[in-house]
Structures are given as C-alpha cells and as structure tokens.
Amino acid sequence: MTAGLPLDELYDDLGPGGIATGAGMRVYARDSWPQALGWDDARVAAHAPAAVLRPATEEAAAAALAWASRHGVALVPRGAGSGVLGAAIPSRAGAVVLDSARLKGFELRADAEEPVVLAGAGWLGGELERRLDMLGWSLMNFPQSMEDSTVGGWIATDAFGQLSTRYGGVRAQVRGVRVADLDGTVRRESAAPHLGAEGTLGAIAEVALRVRRRPGSRRHYAYEFPGPETALEWAEEAMRKNGPPSVLRLYGPVDAFFNGLKRAGPSSSGAMRERVEALLLKRTGWLNALAPLLGRKWVAVAVYEDEDPYRDAAPPPARGAADLGEGPSRRWWDRRYHLSKERLERTFAAGGFVDTADFWAPLDLLPQVDEAVRAAIRPTP
Ligand SMILES: Cc1cc2nc3c(=O)[nH]c(=O)nc-3n(C[C@H](O)[C@H](O)[C@H](O)COP(=O)(O)OP(=O)(O)OC[C@H]3O[C@@H](n4cnc5c(N)ncnc54)[C@H](O)[C@@H]3O)c2cc1C
C-alpha cells in the first residue's frame, strides 16, 4: 500500500519499473500550461500524483484502468506533458498518472494500399520519425513540439503540425486507435471520438497513422510583401495552384523579426537571439513600443517537397514582393522545433511569459483581426 492505494495488486500486471512513487512525482504535477509553469513549490507539490503507472503493454494499461475503476482512483493518462491546457495535471489528491512512455510497439505496413505505421502511444514524434526515416518513410504530422509530444497525445489533443497546409491535422492521418478501457478490455476503435477528448474516454495504447515515402528533396522560397493584404492574396493563389505546398507560413513584422526571416543572409547566433528575446520578454512594454517601428511588411516562407503528384509544383509569382531567396525559409526549417518545452520552461524561469492564441477568420478579414488582437493585448504588462 502507498498513500492508501492498493498498488500491490498491480505489481504482477505492470512488472518491474511499472510503478513509481515518492521522489520524482513532482515532474508529473504539471504539463506545459503557461499558468502552471509559474507555480511555486507548494502549488507544484499539491498537484503531484500519488503514483505513476507505466504499463509496457496494452493489457497492462487495461489492467491499470480496471484497477483505478475498481478502487475509485482518479487516473490521468499522460504522454510527454507538452499539452498547454493543463489537462494532464492531476487535480485531485490521491490521483495517479498513467504514463504512456513504455508503450512502444512498432509495425510498419508499407505494402498496404494505404501505408500505415501502428505505433505504441508512447512514441515521441521525433523518435518515431527517425525510426521511419531509416526505413525510407515519413510521418505527416509535425507539431512544433515534435521532440516533446507523443502520438497518443496527438490524438487526445487533436493536434495539428507544420505540414498541415498539405496533409491536414492528425485527424486526417489517423486510421484507428487501440484503446484500453475502464472495464479492463482493449479495443480497436475509430479515432473519431478520441480526437480532442483529452483522455476522458480511455487510454490510447496504439495509433495507426498514415505514412508517406520520405521526401528526397525540398525547395525553399521566401518573399517580403508590402503588407498583409498582398501576402494573403499570394498565399491564397499558392494554395490553389498545383495543390498546397508542404509548408506555407506568413509572418507579420514582429514575428518575422523574432524568427530572423527579414534577411536573405545567414542567421545570427542562436545564443545571442535567445538573450535578446529573454530581455524583450521581460520588458514587454519595450517590445510593444518597438513593434510599430518594424513597419507593415510581411514575410512568407514556402517549402515544396519532391513527392508526387506535386513534383513540379512551385509558388506563383509574388508580384510586388521582394524575393528573399531561399535563406529565410531554410532558416525557418532548421529552427522549426526551436520553441521546445524545455526552452519554454527556461523562458518562464527567466521571468518571461509566452502563450499561444489561435484565431480564425475569412482571409479578407485576417489583417483586421490581426490588428485588433494585437491592439487588445498591447497594454498587457
Ligand atoms: C513548445 C510547444 C509547441 C507546441 N506546438 C504544437 C503544435 O505545433 N501543434 C499542436 O497541435 N500542439 C502543439 N503543442 C501542444 C502539445 O504539444 C500537443 O497538444 C501534443 O499533442 C500533446 O502531446 P503530449 O504527449 O505531450 O500530451 P500530454 O501533454 O501528456 O497530454 C495532453 C492531453 O492528452 C491526454 N493524453 C496523453 N496521452 C494519452 C493517451 N495515451 N491516451 C489518452 N489520453 C492521453 C492527457 O490526459 C491530456 O489531456 C505545443 C506545445 C509546446 C510546449
């Protein structure tokens, strides 16, 4: 018994290394929710789980769920803890965490009419991509948290990635899941109800994801537009012409500056950039005062991959824009996972605050929405 929990009942099912208690529980007290990253020690301690269960098989995961159900124990499924909404945080005293890290099954069905990989829920995206890459295949979902998030977490949060312009979100790629349920069974199911369910409908043990042949080459483009209207017009044309590129991103003046996209030349050192960023994030008043000085120019980066049927695809002419060459897009590509969970934590520790907000609007209204949102948050200290 630990903290009143009959964990001994689980030893046979979970095996060596399958149950953790005591020191180390604080790591599971929060995920990457910005509010929680600012918690003090007492608050962190209050959210630490009583135990962490680490099943290595889907049967063991099901046994853990059945155990929790039998004893009325709150159980929180968890991947890599990169979620930004606090959904993987134990909110009740005595709760346990079900950590998917040891669920690492791997089967590539390359000969199927629609090739898929059957991957245990605990594969980190980057880890799985490297395994597939060795076999000549590739995933289609590349969240910025690629190295810090699991494929099970992608389903539970309905994740989108940097190539979603071309391939859609994970919902367009998933071809089924295996889920451990509270009754101790494991079932193959449609992923649909689990997309965005945040683990409330069972523990995802395995994910079937579409895979594509590893692209052999990439072509990079970058343009600077006089303002958002012309950038958006061009982007719309690029999406229609020959099908969408793998990556198409537009950056307003502030973000283009922060991402080092304004110049055709090589990037300044990462360490220097991080120091400037940390300073500005602590002094958001300065940043907001400086922002209007950066002008109205927007930067577009586009990446085309060699895969059929878009082999000969290229962006439409960017009339009225300055061609920045391939440098800024390559730079973007090299730094595409730069905002990691670890870096986020460092930013918070240095006194900065960062969060993400998503807004949706018809294309022609986006410049106004962008302006209005920036104006609304500008006074935020
Ligand atoms: C720097 C940074 C960049 C990010 N970039 C992106 C991005 O580009 N696109 C994007 O969509 N998101 C992004 N995110 C958010 C986050 O990475 C995603 O939501 C990711 O899918 C979460 O995966 P995870 O394994 O870390 O899940 P966790 O944070 O561990 O859990 C998230 C939710 O999923 C549930 N869950 C996890 N595993 C399972 C499972 N096996 N079965 C059932 N439920 C489960 C948890 O209970 C919780 O509700 C980013 C986060 C950070 C910190």
PDBQT file of the ligand as one rigid body, heavy atoms in Angstrom, charges set to zero:
ROOT
HETATM    1  C1  LIG A 401       6.694  24.421 -27.443  1.00  0.00    +0.000 C 
HETATM    2  C2  LIG A 401       5.396  23.756 -27.786  1.00  0.00    +0.000 A 
HETATM    3  C3  LIG A 401       4.984  23.699 -29.111  1.00  0.00    +0.000 A 
HETATM    4  C4  LIG A 401       3.761  23.090 -29.440  1.00  0.00    +0.000 A 
HETATM    5  N1  LIG A 401       3.390  23.013 -30.759  1.00  0.00    +0.000 NA
HETATM    6  C5  LIG A 401       2.228  22.415 -31.095  1.00  0.00    +0.000 A 
HETATM    7  C6  LIG A 401       1.834  22.318 -32.468  1.00  0.00    +0.000 A 
HETATM    8  O1  LIG A 401       2.554  22.735 -33.370  1.00  0.00    +0.000 OA
HETATM    9  N2  LIG A 401       0.646  21.726 -32.753  1.00  0.00    +0.000 N 
HETATM   10  C7  LIG A 401      -0.162  21.221 -31.764  1.00  0.00    +0.000 A 
HETATM   11  O2  LIG A 401      -1.237  20.681 -32.076  1.00  0.00    +0.000 OA
HETATM   12  N3  LIG A 401       0.190  21.302 -30.453  1.00  0.00    +0.000 NA
HETATM   13  C8  LIG A 401       1.354  21.874 -30.092  1.00  0.00    +0.000 A 
HETATM   14  N4  LIG A 401       1.727  21.949 -28.779  1.00  0.00    +0.000 N 
HETATM   15  C9  LIG A 401       0.864  21.367 -27.750  1.00  0.00    +0.000 C 
HETATM   16  C10 LIG A 401       1.181  19.871 -27.429  1.00  0.00    +0.000 C 
HETATM   17  O3  LIG A 401       2.494  19.535 -27.806  1.00  0.00    +0.000 OA
HETATM   18  C11 LIG A 401       0.189  18.945 -28.130  1.00  0.00    +0.000 C 
HETATM   19  O4  LIG A 401      -1.090  19.171 -27.586  1.00  0.00    +0.000 OA
HETATM   20  C12 LIG A 401       0.554  17.455 -28.020  1.00  0.00    +0.000 C 
HETATM   21  O5  LIG A 401      -0.316  16.726 -28.851  1.00  0.00    +0.000 OA
HETATM   22  C13 LIG A 401       0.450  16.899 -26.595  1.00  0.00    +0.000 C 
HETATM   23  O6  LIG A 401       1.077  15.624 -26.577  1.00  0.00    +0.000 OA
HETATM   24  P1  LIG A 401       1.716  15.039 -25.229  1.00  0.00    +0.000 P 
HETATM   25  O7  LIG A 401       2.161  13.651 -25.498  1.00  0.00    +0.000 OA
HETATM   26  O8  LIG A 401       2.730  15.942 -24.679  1.00  0.00    +0.000 OA
HETATM   27  O9  LIG A 401       0.419  15.004 -24.289  1.00  0.00    +0.000 OA
HETATM   28  P2  LIG A 401       0.256  15.439 -22.758  1.00  0.00    +0.000 P 
HETATM   29  O10 LIG A 401       0.571  16.869 -22.586  1.00  0.00    +0.000 OA
HETATM   30  O11 LIG A 401       0.945  14.465 -21.890  1.00  0.00    +0.000 OA
HETATM   31  O12 LIG A 401      -1.319  15.237 -22.595  1.00  0.00    +0.000 OA
HETATM   32  C14 LIG A 401      -2.217  16.077 -23.293  1.00  0.00    +0.000 C 
HETATM   33  C15 LIG A 401      -3.643  15.515 -23.165  1.00  0.00    +0.000 C 
HETATM   34  O13 LIG A 401      -3.720  14.242 -23.803  1.00  0.00    +0.000 OA
HETATM   35  C16 LIG A 401      -4.093  13.230 -22.883  1.00  0.00    +0.000 C 
HETATM   36  N5  LIG A 401      -3.297  12.045 -23.251  1.00  0.00    +0.000 N 
HETATM   37  C17 LIG A 401      -1.958  11.966 -23.456  1.00  0.00    +0.000 A 
HETATM   38  N6  LIG A 401      -1.603  10.717 -23.797  1.00  0.00    +0.000 NA
HETATM   39  C18 LIG A 401      -2.744   9.997 -23.824  1.00  0.00    +0.000 A 
HETATM   40  C19 LIG A 401      -3.040   8.622 -24.102  1.00  0.00    +0.000 A 
HETATM   41  N7  LIG A 401      -2.097   7.727 -24.417  1.00  0.00    +0.000 N 
HETATM   42  N8  LIG A 401      -4.351   8.221 -24.031  1.00  0.00    +0.000 NA
HETATM   43  C20 LIG A 401      -5.330   9.085 -23.696  1.00  0.00    +0.000 A 
HETATM   44  N9  LIG A 401      -5.110  10.386 -23.415  1.00  0.00    +0.000 NA
HETATM   45  C21 LIG A 401      -3.831  10.826 -23.478  1.00  0.00    +0.000 A 
HETATM   46  C22 LIG A 401      -3.777  13.794 -21.490  1.00  0.00    +0.000 C 
HETATM   47  O14 LIG A 401      -4.599  13.241 -20.477  1.00  0.00    +0.000 OA
HETATM   48  C23 LIG A 401      -4.073  15.278 -21.714  1.00  0.00    +0.000 C 
HETATM   49  O15 LIG A 401      -5.459  15.511 -21.639  1.00  0.00    +0.000 OA
HETATM   50  C24 LIG A 401       2.935  22.544 -28.416  1.00  0.00    +0.000 A 
HETATM   51  C25 LIG A 401       3.373  22.598 -27.072  1.00  0.00    +0.000 A 
HETATM   52  C26 LIG A 401       4.588  23.195 -26.764  1.00  0.00    +0.000 A 
HETATM   53  C27 LIG A 401       5.025  23.214 -25.325  1.00  0.00    +0.000 C 
ENDROOT
TORSDOF 0
